[in-house]
Amino acid sequence: MSRVYNESRATPTIENKNIYVSSGLGDVACIDAISGTIRWKLKASEKFEGAYGRWGLSESLLLVNDKVIYTPGGNKTTIVALNKENGETIWQSKSLGDAPSYTSPLLIEIKGKKQIVTTTKNYIIGVNPKNGEIVWKFDFGKYAGGKRPYNNQTNTPLYHKGKIFVSSGYDHKSIMLNLLDNASSVSVAWVDSTIDIHHGGAVRIDGYIYGANWEHNRMGRWVCMNWETGKIMYEAEWKNKGSIISADGMLYCFEEKGGNIALVKVDPEKFEVISSFKAPLGTVPYWAHPAIKNGILYIRHGKALMAYDIKEK
């Protein structure tokens, strides 16, 4: 590959005074949040003989009890658990012989049993967090299509009551999976060709999925679909595709071309912009996902970080 990504490309995971982060080449470290000193670091890419795609790695690490969950992929293993205190290996799964994706793992619970759900380049998998057993796998790669049949998975799955929704851009079909047999297997509930989310994520609110689809790398529309059936409720044009977040019954849509941020009413019948403004600082595309904490909306654009008070007065 012509480019390398040594620096971190993922949102760090923070617990108490520790920051857990991975690099674009797949190395892992724990950093003291107060002093900035490195508590431990691991050349995980070398130890586990990991792989990475054209754009490096961008996985936010998952903490499960005493474990740091990390997905190196490759021919030696697929997903591993490290001791969060010292970085030592607790378990490593078998290898699926597949590269990692650009997504972050998700911890779910069904019938009192916890499971890690994540994607590799071609598969969606369910993993036992206690021992690393890959309980089930699903070939998502075969749903790639169109003129650019890529498997560039970037969106962490959505989960609710035994159902898992996964979407990817480039005309890749989205799917809804049903967890079966006490979460040991899956079946397909429905398949959709409209909402192929590039890398902006999606939210589930009151039985509906909201996100932006992919028309091409610089354009897309905003979509609402029914969680249970996959029925498209609307496909609306507003500026461009982008990332989405929700809070207090409203959607915050951050389009990636011009940096416009819209406050949108949660309504499965229509995409209604209540107000909008433009992020004034930063360079390069507007790709960082927004975050909301204690009534503050945080927007990053390149090296600029902006905070907006969104609390009702």
N, C-alpha and C positions, 0 to 999 in steps of 0.2 A: 504494500500500500504506500501511497505517496505522502500521506500525512500521519502524524502520531499525536497521541493525546496523553501526555504525561501527567498533566494537572487533573484535578478532580472535575468531573462533569456532572456530578449528581448532588442533589440536596443532601446535606449531612443528616445523620440520625443522632439525636441528642437525648441523653438520659442522665439526670442529675448533673454532675460536673464533667461528664465525659461526652466527647464528640467522636462518632464513628463515621469514617469516610473511606471511600475507595477511589482509586485513580482511574484515569481513562484507559490505562493499560491493565487494570485489574489488581493492583496492589492495595492492601488494606492497612489502616492505622487507627489507633485510638489516641485522641488528643485531649489533654486537660483543658477544659473550657475556660478556666480562670487564668492560668499561667501561659497557655499555648504550648507547653512542652509535650512531646510525644511520649505517651505511656508505654505503648508497644507498637511495633509495625511488622508487617509480614510481606515478603515478596511472594504473595499468593499466586501470582501469574506463573512463577517458576515452580513453586512447590507443587501445585496442582496441574501444571502443564496446561493452563487455560488457553482459551481462544478469545478473539474479539473481532468484531465486524469492521466494516469500512470506516465507521465513525467512532471507533473506540468503544468504551463501556460507559454506561451512565446509570448504574444501578444504585439506588438508595438502600443501604443495608437495613435488614430487619432484625430487631431484637426479640427473642423469645426466651423468657426466663433468663438463664445464664448464658445464652447462646447468641452469637452474631451469625446471621444467615447470609451467605454469599454464593453467587452463581458463577463459577469460573467457566463452565462448559468444557468442551474438548473431549479427548479420548480417554482421559484418566478418571474423570468424575463429571457430574453435572452440577450438583449443588452440595455445599459443605456447611458445617456448623463449627464455629470457632468459639473458644472460651472468651467471654467478653472481658475478663480480667487480665488475661495474658496472651491471647491470640493463638493458643494451642488448639490443635484439631480435636474436636469431640467426636464428630462422625463425618463421613463423606459418602455420598450416594454412588450407586453404579453410574456408569457413563451411558448416555443415549447416543454418543457419537455426534453430537450436535453443538453448534456454536450458541453462546448466550444471546439473549435479546437485549433491547435497550430499556426493558421494563424493570420495575421493582416488585419484589414478592409481596404477597398479601396473606395475612394470617386470618383464617376463618374458623368458625366453630359451628358444628352441626350435630345435634343430638348429644351435646356435652363433649364431643370429640373435636380437638383442634387439628387443623391441617394447613399446610403452606400451599398456596396456589400461586403459580408463576408461569411464565412462558420462556421457552428457548426460541431459537430461530424458527423451528418448525413445529414445536409441540406446546400444548398446554398440559401442565402436570400438577398432580396433587401429591404432596410429600408429607410423610409422618415426621413431625418436628422432634420426636423423641430419639429416633434412630436413623433418619435419612432414607427410609424405604420409599421408593417411588410407588405409591399406591395405585395410581392410574395415570395414563397418558392419552392424549387426544391429538391426532394429526391435524393441526390447524393449517399447516403449510399447503395442503391440497386445496384450500379455499382461496388461495391467491389466484388472480386472474387479470383480465384486461390486457392492455398493451404493455404493462409493466408489472409482471407477476413477481413482485418482491415480497419477501417475508421480513420486513423491517419492523418488528413488533416494538412499539414504544409506549403503549398504554397499559397501565396496571389494570387487571380485570376488576369488574364490579361484581359484588356478591350480595345476595339477599335471599334468605330462607331457602337454601338448597339449590339456587340458580346462579350460574356464573355467566356474565356477559363479557365477550372479548371482541375488540375491534382493531383494525389496522387500516392504513391508507392505501393508496395506489390501486383502487378498485378491488381491494381484498374484501371478500364477503365477511360480514360480522356474524357471530353466532351466539346463541343462548344455549348453555348446557344445563341439563338436570343432573344433580348428584344422585346416584342410586346405590342400593345395597349398603346402607350405612357408610356412604361416602367412599366406597371402594371401586366404583365404576361411574361412567357418565353416559348420557344419551343426548342427542340433539333435540332441543325443543323447537327452535326455528332458526332460519337463515335469512339474512337481509343483505340487499345490495345497495341500499341508499346511504346509510350512515357508516362510511368507511373513514374513521377518525385518523388523521395524519399523526399528530403528536400533541394534541391539545387536551386530551383527557375527556372524561364525561362525568356527569353526576346523575344520580337517581333520586327523584323526589316524587313522593306520593304516587308511585306506580308508573312513572314515566322516566325515560332516559333523555337527557339533553346534552348536545355536543355539536361539533361542526364537522362536516364531511369534507372529502377531498375531491376537487375537480381536476386540479393539477397542482404543482408545488407552490403556486402563488395565488391560488383561489379555491374557495369552498363556500358552502352555505351552512346555515344554522338549522339544526334538525331536532325535532321532538318525536319520540316513538314510544309506543306502549310496551312496558316491560314484559308483560305476560304473553302478548301475541306477536310483537314485532311490527304491528301496524304503524305506518308513518302518520303522525298527526299534522305536522307541517314541515316544509323545507323552505326556509326564508333567506333572502339575500340581505346582508348588512355588511358593508365594507369588504370583509374578507373572512376566511376561516381563522381560528385561533384557539386559545385555551379558555377554560370555563371553570368557575367556582361558584358556590352558592352559600348564602347565609340569610337567616331571618326571612325566608320566603321570597328571596330575590336571587336572580342570576347576575353574576358579574362576568361579562364577556370581554376578553382582551384580544382584539384582532391583531394579527401578526405583521401586516404590511405597513400600516400607518400608526400603530400604537394607540388606537382609539379604545377607550374602555366604556362599555355600556352597562347601565343598570337596567335589567330586563325583568319584567313581571313573570313569575312562574305561572304559566298558563299553557296547557297542552293544546289549546285551540289556536293560538297566534303568538308570534314573536313581536312583543311590544316594547320598544325602547322608551324608558321613562326619562332618562337623561344620559348624557355622555360627556366625556372630556378626553383630552389627548395627553399621554405621558410626555412631558417636555424635555426630558434628559436622556442621554445615552445614545449609543450607536449600534449598528448591526441589526438584524431582524429581531422582532419582539417575540421571542420564543420562551422566555422564562415564565413558568406558571405563577399566577398571583397567589397570595396567601392572606388569610384573614385571622386576626387574633385580637380578642378583647375590643372589638369595634374599630380596629385599625386595618385598612387594606394596604398590603405591601406589594409594590410593583418594582421589579428589577428589569432594567434594560441595559445590557452590556455591563459596564462597570458602575452604573448609576443605580442607587436604591432610593425609592420614594415611598413615603407613608402618608396615607390619607385617612382622616377621621370620617367614618361612615355611620357613626352612632346618631340615632334620632335625637334631636334637640328638644 
